[in-house]
Amino acid sequence: MKYAQFLIALLFAVSARAADFPTTTAGGESINIPTAHSVLMLRVGDDGRVYELHYGAPEKEIAKTNVLARETELYPPFGDGFILEPALEATHADGNTSTDLIYVKHSTTTIDTNVSLTRIELRDPAYPFFVTLCFKSYAAEDVIEQWTEIRNGENGTVTLARFASAAPQFKAREYWLTQFHGDYKTEATMDEEKLGHGIKILDSKIGVRADRFRFPSFILSLNAPADEETGETIGGSLEWSGSFQLAFDLDFKNRLRALCGINPFASEYKLKPGETFTTPSMLWTWSDSGKGQVSRNFHRWARQYGIRDGNKPRPVLLNNWEATDMNFTEQLIVSLFDGAKKIGADTFLLDDGWFGNAHPRNKDNAGLGDWQANTNKLPHGVSFLASEANKRGINFGIWIEPEMVNPSSDLFEQHPDWAIQQPKREFIYGRNQLDLDLSNPKVENFVWGVVSNTLSTPGVSYTKWDANRFVNQPGSTYLPADEQSELLIKYNFALYGVMSNMAASFPNVMAMACSGGGGRVDYGSMKYFDSFWPSDNTDPVSRIKIQWGFSHFFPAETIAAHVTQMGKRPLKFAIDVAMSGALGVDMDVRKLSPSDLQFLSNSIALYKKEIRDVVEQGDLYRLESPYDSARAALDYVSADKSRAVLFVYQLKGGEDKSVKPRGLDPQKHYRVRATNDREVYTGEIADGATLMRDGLPTECHNAFDSAVIEMIAQ
Ligand code: GLA
């Protein structure tokens, strides 16, 4: 067919298809997506497009006659009139680079008394190209989970260049953005700035361990810098463990749009005829009483819906990584079980170094990929260790890093093509290792085999899933040339396949997500994990800030916090810091003095009996920030406000100011008791209003003094 004939045929085909998809719309229709204390208000314009009117306080009245500016389109596509940063950019099968999205219908389904799902169906009037905007609202938690489904009904491939999960807008005088950035050992460092005009991008381009330099969550404060207790504040968190982009576009009318989703950078995606691309979900929560409430909303949501085993207590772990590194024998590990028993740990977690035979894992330059127990170190295998632990009443857990391979391994010798790599380029190693190419189903199957074989070992009831490098040569020997840009997206979808198999097949094996510390901390992976390892920096002075950062989005039960000797701080200080998260220990406890050993085991007993449930299930109030003063303070209050635990950490010498708890019931009378070896209070009684107004002296004066204060309603 000649080119001109082809064009005419194409034109007919397109107009025929357009006729199949009528463009009548319900202009003026309102769509409200409420939660207990917020609402997202949308309206279908007379032009059939869906516009965002408001996200925030529920009592907002909006006149029907409001003119809907094109820039306020809810999910703006590129190429047919929209002039700012678009949420969607698609090249249709015929080469047309423009898309228009017109309302077709919407439905709201009640899932249960708390959760409902609104689906708004849009289509391009000229193409069988469909976009469904999905909003799950969790009323009690004030959370809206939003994602987008993009379906290609055309006869040829549609190329997606942008595919945001969500792109809501906000209207305020000023916008203050807090991000959580860092690097290995400085994870979750908070940084707040006032947004100026133009686009501010927070992103990751490294595909795997993608949160290494920043995790995909943010706090947006309207009109003033974020405060714990006051002000309109929005929290956003993307459920995605790969490269992400959070783009904040402040436009010429001082409206702010937050475009959030998979990073479109170098990630063009070919959507085949009949295929649907479902974006990861974005979580939103709004509060008019500061970021403290934003965090509590996320925590409550996470425990009910966002993480594994949200209501189960986390075991107290004894981990051997800082104590032994990879240098251990079977005998040494078994001897550590007795220490675990002595201190009252629930689970012993065997870390890296237990596998590899032709390429033994004695250092980080060999063995990854060969997941058989090293017969020199562990002559009787992993199940023997597990049974020795079990005999002593201790559960047993094991470390894996299933997505990775060392070039020095049987696996790499047999399948060098399974590593992510770029043709004609020398390998660039990270920690002497490469990422396996999970876009290849054979590799995905292998990785699932590693997980399932290891976790099927009799006696294994816990795992730490690590991932110690990112991608900087994103090429696949498996994907065809024109799909190379899809590698990192396909990798992460395949990863979730394996993780969700793990969660479904091993419901009794608890799991900690780790990635060289906090390189994979997001609600995409946390669906399949009970907790995460926030940082290899376990110096309690640094941990206070790191745990503080993560606490903005993740509940304390997910934040693994181990007592170690890093930083050589006083033992009480290290324990008190770890007690404000999911307490564990990483030390050779045989080397502790008898009095330290006794103190550690008393603290663990106290934690399990009186502290753990309040910390893990309670509401968090951040009282004094380690960023602003010589000390940090926080408290947790049980849902019924009958119990609270307050932590104070002195970072530098200073005066002993009273610390004011929050979240108590003003009417209730609380018995106040400082625990864990600091008997400042021994049972005084005061009402919640007085405690919150006058505060409590702490007797913390010197650097590394700390206090744990319990308040129990009478
Ligand atoms: C990463 C983790 C550590 C430890 C080592 C083992 O660095 O963050 O906790 O598991 O790997 O190699």
Residues whose N, C-alpha, C, O or C-beta is under 5 A from the ligand:
A	BS01	GLA	W321 D351 D352 C514 S515 G516 G517 D536
